[in-house]
Amino acid sequence: MTGIQETSHESYKNLYLTKFNFMLRWTLIFLIIAIVAGIFGFFGIAASAAYIAKVLFFIFIVLFIVSLIFGKKRPEV
């Protein structure tokens, strides 16, 4: 029975480390994005970056709606 408890404990530990690494990776990605956005803001490129962000926003909204309409549907039983 000791082997089962150790295995269960190890799997929880591995799951925790996996989630921690996942969150750490996203934290670093957002830190880099914030630094780049700050650089754009300080050097006056913010207006063009805002325009690009607006265009990308509408493109992704359209793609989201299309994927909702034509996305994979559950088979009927």
C-alpha positions as CSV (number, residue, x, y, z in Angstrom):
1,M,0.0,0.0,0.0
2,T,2.9,2.3,0.5
3,G,3.8,2.1,-3.2
4,I,0.3,3.3,-4.1
5,Q,0.5,6.3,-1.8
6,E,4.0,7.3,-3.1
7,T,2.9,7.0,-6.7
8,S,-0.2,9.1,-6.0
9,H,1.9,11.7,-4.2
10,E,4.4,11.8,-7.0
11,S,1.6,12.3,-9.6
12,Y,0.2,15.2,-7.7
13,K,3.6,16.7,-7.4
14,N,4.2,16.3,-11.1
15,L,0.8,17.8,-11.8
16,Y,1.6,20.8,-9.6
17,L,4.9,21.4,-11.2
18,T,3.3,21.2,-14.7
19,K,0.7,23.8,-13.8
20,F,3.4,26.0,-12.2
21,N,5.5,25.8,-15.3
22,F,2.5,26.6,-17.5
23,M,1.6,29.7,-15.4
24,L,5.3,30.8,-15.2
25,R,5.6,30.6,-19.0
26,W,2.4,32.7,-19.5
27,T,3.8,35.2,-16.9
28,L,7.0,35.6,-18.9
29,I,5.1,36.0,-22.2
30,F,2.9,38.7,-20.8
31,L,6.0,40.4,-19.3
32,I,7.7,40.5,-22.7
33,I,4.5,41.8,-24.3
34,A,4.2,44.6,-21.6
35,I,7.9,45.6,-22.2
36,V,7.4,45.8,-26.0
37,A,4.1,47.8,-25.5
38,G,6.0,50.2,-23.1
39,I,8.7,50.7,-25.7
40,F,6.1,51.4,-28.4
41,G,4.4,53.9,-26.1
42,F,7.6,55.7,-25.2
43,F,8.8,56.1,-28.7
44,G,5.5,57.3,-30.3
45,I,4.7,54.1,-32.2
46,A,1.6,53.6,-30.1
47,A,-0.8,55.0,-32.7
48,S,0.2,52.6,-35.4
49,A,0.3,49.7,-32.8
50,A,-3.2,50.6,-31.7
51,Y,-4.4,50.6,-35.3
52,I,-2.8,47.2,-35.9
53,A,-4.4,45.9,-32.7
54,K,-7.8,47.2,-33.8
55,V,-7.6,45.4,-37.2
56,L,-6.4,42.2,-35.6
57,F,-9.2,42.4,-33.0
58,F,-11.9,42.6,-35.8
59,I,-10.2,39.8,-37.8
60,F,-10.2,37.5,-34.8
61,I,-13.8,38.4,-33.9
62,V,-14.9,37.4,-37.4
63,L,-12.9,34.2,-37.2
64,F,-14.4,33.4,-33.8
65,I,-18.0,33.9,-35.2
66,V,-17.2,31.7,-38.2
67,S,-15.8,29.0,-36.0
68,L,-18.9,29.1,-33.8
69,I,-21.1,28.7,-36.9
70,F,-19.1,26.1,-38.8
71,G,-17.3,24.5,-35.9
72,K,-17.3,20.8,-35.1
73,K,-20.7,19.7,-34.0
74,R,-21.6,16.8,-31.7
75,P,-23.0,13.8,-33.5
76,E,-26.7,13.2,-32.7
77,V,-27.5,10.1,-30.8
